[in-house]
Amino acid sequence: MNNKTIKILHLYSNDMNIYGDYGNVLTLKRRLEWYGYTPKVIEYNQGDKFPDEVDIIVGGGGQDSGQDKIQSDLLRIKHHLQKMADNGAPMLVICGLYQLFGNFFKTNDNKIIKGIEIFDIETYAKSERLIGNIIVNSKQFGDIIGYENHSGQTFLGHNVLALGAVRLGAGNNSEDISEGARYKNVIGSYLHGSLLPKNPEITDFLIEKAIINKYGEFKKNKVIDDSLVESARKTALKRPR
Ligand code: GLN
């Protein structure tokens, strides 16, 4: 291992962390170690000081109540996150936090939970819950495999690109085939699962961006044995919705 450190900030680990989303943090950590880097995970929760130096940001899903709980703190750190996103920091936010990286989430009882406007998206709670295995095709990452469970339906504005197109499942909403959103190196997605263990292309994208931003270059000097991932993906691709 070299002494090059990569700091992963786990956003709202107490309130926004469901359906195995913590696996995304573990996967980044382990893969960074395999590439010879020293990962450091910083848990960020309400009221904490936003750390000065962070290389990757990861955040998970949560109940509507969890989203409500973190809203004011998220708005408090909005400028840090927006600045980092504009500067090309890699981030991955899933479901509940994905929604709050957008303009707003309107809940079942018509309450508006404001977001931090990194993605030009709007989310509305609907009566139908979108649940099940999901496969998304993305030009950059190929087939992305995961599991979704949300009642919020997200609609993309003009200034944002989708992460990919749904092949199985619902994704952003039940009306179009878009899934997730992209802004620079920020990825938002509905896919739990966890997402990263089954989708190493995305893990490597986040890692590569973080290392290039911090150290100028990333040499993939090690080939990781992904045979277990490949067999998990094969099985997952055949599973019903
Ligand atoms: N509460 C949100 C919804 O149901 C987010 C759910 C989640 O993060 N899985 O849409």
Residues whose N, C-alpha, C, O or C-beta is under 5 A from the ligand:
A	BS01	LIG	G61 G62 Q63 D64 C95 G96 N149 H150 S151 G152
